[in-house]
Amino acid sequence: MRLKTTAQSLLSELQYFPGRRHLLVETNQIHADALAEVCGAHPHWTYCMRAVGPKNATLFFDGSDPLGGHGSEVSHTPDYKPFPVSPLDRLLEENPLPPPFLVKLNVHGIEIPNSE
């Protein structure tokens, strides 16, 4: 699973940057429990379940595929659930990270809105 791979790669970097802070931004709710566990084991790590976009908004996200997903302004099926969107600046205001830090964005199929 991708989350395990991401967590493993971040864990391997701990030896080089043991005090680095991490903000893990995830759009797929299916990974929330695993993120809570990983961040609970590492006090300098935190996560938020949100998408990153140009402004505060609500999208609908279909997270039925743990390795993918689809974001939309419209709920196409019952699998599409409302999901908050915030600019990265806002996330960093809400989760201040003293340097050095890493922000990891897992976008799961909503790359275009995230890159605006």
Sine and cosine of phi, psi and omega as CSV:
sin_phi,cos_phi,sin_psi,cos_psi,sin_omega,cos_omega
0.00,0.00,0.61,-0.80,-0.08,-1.00
-0.86,0.51,-0.65,0.76,-0.03,-1.00
-0.87,0.50,-0.67,0.75,0.01,-1.00
-0.88,0.48,-0.69,0.73,0.02,-1.00
-0.89,0.46,-0.70,0.72,0.03,-1.00
-0.88,0.48,-0.74,0.68,0.00,-1.00
-0.88,0.47,-0.66,0.75,0.01,-1.00
-0.89,0.46,-0.66,0.75,0.00,-1.00
-0.92,0.39,-0.62,0.78,0.04,-1.00
-0.92,0.39,-0.64,0.77,0.02,-1.00
-0.90,0.44,-0.60,0.80,0.00,-1.00
-0.91,0.40,-0.45,0.89,0.01,-1.00
-0.98,0.19,-0.22,0.98,-0.02,-1.00
-0.84,0.54,-0.55,0.84,-0.01,-1.00
-0.90,0.43,-0.44,0.90,-0.02,-1.00
-1.00,-0.06,-0.52,0.85,-0.02,-1.00
-0.73,-0.69,0.93,0.38,-0.13,-0.99
-0.89,0.45,-0.44,0.90,-0.03,-1.00
-0.99,-0.15,0.05,1.00,-0.06,-1.00
-0.91,0.42,0.65,-0.76,0.06,-1.00
-1.00,0.02,0.52,-0.86,0.02,-1.00
-0.78,-0.62,0.70,-0.71,0.21,-0.98
-0.88,-0.48,0.91,-0.41,-0.02,-1.00
-0.98,-0.20,0.89,-0.45,-0.06,-1.00
-0.96,-0.28,0.86,-0.50,-0.14,-0.99
-0.81,-0.59,0.66,-0.75,0.03,-1.00
-0.98,-0.18,-0.33,0.94,-0.09,-1.00
-0.99,-0.16,0.94,-0.34,-0.07,-1.00
-0.83,0.55,-0.39,0.92,-0.03,-1.00
-0.87,0.49,-0.36,0.93,-0.03,-1.00
-1.00,-0.10,0.02,1.00,-0.11,-0.99
-0.86,0.51,-0.71,0.70,-0.03,-1.00
-0.90,0.43,-0.66,0.75,0.02,-1.00
-0.91,0.41,-0.64,0.77,0.04,-1.00
-0.91,0.42,-0.66,0.75,0.04,-1.00
-0.87,0.50,-0.65,0.76,0.01,-1.00
-0.92,0.39,-0.74,0.67,-0.01,-1.00
-0.89,0.46,-0.72,0.69,-0.02,-1.00
-0.94,0.34,-0.51,0.86,0.08,-1.00
-0.91,0.41,-0.50,0.87,0.00,-1.00
-0.99,0.12,-0.22,0.98,-0.04,-1.00
-0.76,-0.65,0.98,-0.22,-0.14,-0.99
-0.89,0.46,-0.32,0.95,0.02,-1.00
-1.00,-0.02,0.09,1.00,-0.03,-1.00
-0.94,-0.33,0.62,-0.79,0.11,-0.99
-0.61,-0.79,0.30,-0.95,0.01,-1.00
-0.64,-0.77,0.33,-0.94,0.15,-0.99
-0.60,-0.80,0.57,-0.82,0.01,-1.00
-1.00,-0.10,0.99,-0.12,-0.08,-1.00
-0.28,-0.96,0.38,-0.93,0.17,-0.99
-0.98,-0.17,0.42,-0.91,0.04,-1.00
-0.97,-0.24,0.74,-0.67,0.00,-1.00
-0.45,-0.89,-0.04,-1.00,-0.11,-0.99
-0.95,0.30,-0.33,0.94,-0.03,-1.00
-0.44,-0.90,0.28,-0.96,0.09,-1.00
-0.90,0.43,0.77,-0.64,-0.05,-1.00
-0.29,-0.96,-0.02,-1.00,0.14,-0.99
-0.79,-0.61,0.80,-0.60,0.15,-0.99
-0.94,-0.33,0.12,-0.99,0.15,-0.99
-0.93,-0.36,0.74,-0.67,-0.08,-1.00
-0.82,-0.58,0.78,-0.63,0.11,-0.99
-0.99,-0.12,0.97,-0.25,-0.02,-1.00
-0.97,-0.25,0.44,0.90,-0.04,-1.00
-0.92,0.39,-0.35,0.94,0.08,-1.00
-0.98,-0.18,0.91,-0.41,-0.05,-1.00
-0.89,0.46,-0.36,0.93,-0.02,-1.00
-0.96,-0.28,0.21,0.98,-0.02,-1.00
-0.42,-0.91,-0.59,-0.81,0.01,-1.00
0.60,-0.80,0.08,-1.00,0.00,-1.00
-0.53,-0.85,0.77,-0.63,0.07,-1.00
-0.97,-0.24,0.56,-0.83,-0.03,-1.00
-0.45,-0.89,0.41,-0.91,0.12,-0.99
-0.98,0.19,-0.16,0.99,-0.04,-1.00
-0.80,-0.59,0.62,-0.79,0.08,-1.00
-0.99,0.11,0.97,-0.23,-0.09,-1.00
-0.97,0.23,-0.56,0.83,-0.02,-1.00
-0.61,-0.79,0.13,-0.99,0.06,-1.00
-0.89,0.46,-0.30,0.95,0.04,-1.00
-0.95,0.32,-0.32,0.95,0.01,-1.00
-0.99,0.14,0.89,-0.45,-0.02,-1.00
-0.93,-0.37,0.55,-0.84,0.07,-1.00
-0.86,0.51,0.64,-0.77,-0.08,-1.00
-0.58,-0.82,0.76,-0.65,-0.04,-1.00
-0.96,0.29,0.55,-0.83,0.06,-1.00
-0.82,-0.57,0.69,-0.73,0.04,-1.00
-0.62,-0.78,0.48,-0.88,0.14,-0.99
-0.92,0.39,0.47,-0.88,0.01,-1.00
-0.85,0.52,-0.61,0.79,0.03,-1.00
-0.82,0.57,-0.68,0.73,-0.01,-1.00
-0.91,0.42,-0.66,0.75,0.03,-1.00
-0.88,0.48,-0.64,0.77,0.01,-1.00
-0.95,0.31,-0.49,0.87,0.11,-0.99
-0.92,0.39,-0.66,0.75,-0.02,-1.00
-0.97,0.26,-0.43,0.90,-0.03,-1.00
-0.77,-0.64,0.94,0.33,-0.06,-1.00
-0.88,0.48,0.71,-0.71,-0.04,-1.00
-0.82,-0.57,0.93,-0.37,0.11,-0.99
-0.94,0.35,0.55,-0.83,-0.02,-1.00
-0.94,0.35,0.42,-0.91,-0.09,1.00
-0.98,0.19,0.55,-0.84,0.02,-1.00
-0.60,-0.80,0.26,-0.97,0.00,-1.00
-0.73,-0.68,0.71,-0.70,0.14,-0.99
-0.93,-0.36,0.86,-0.51,-0.01,-1.00
-0.95,-0.33,0.89,-0.45,0.00,-1.00
-0.97,-0.22,0.89,-0.46,0.15,-0.99
-0.98,-0.21,0.95,-0.32,-0.19,-0.98
-0.99,-0.11,-0.36,0.93,0.12,-0.99
0.72,0.70,0.85,0.53,0.15,-0.99
1.00,0.02,0.11,0.99,0.05,-1.00
-0.85,-0.52,0.72,0.70,-0.04,-1.00
-0.89,0.45,-0.64,0.76,-0.07,-1.00
-0.89,0.45,-0.80,0.60,0.03,-1.00
-0.86,0.50,-0.54,0.84,-0.02,-1.00
-0.94,0.33,-0.44,0.90,-0.09,-1.00
-1.00,-0.02,-0.10,1.00,-0.02,-1.00
-0.96,0.29,0.00,0.00,0.00,0.00
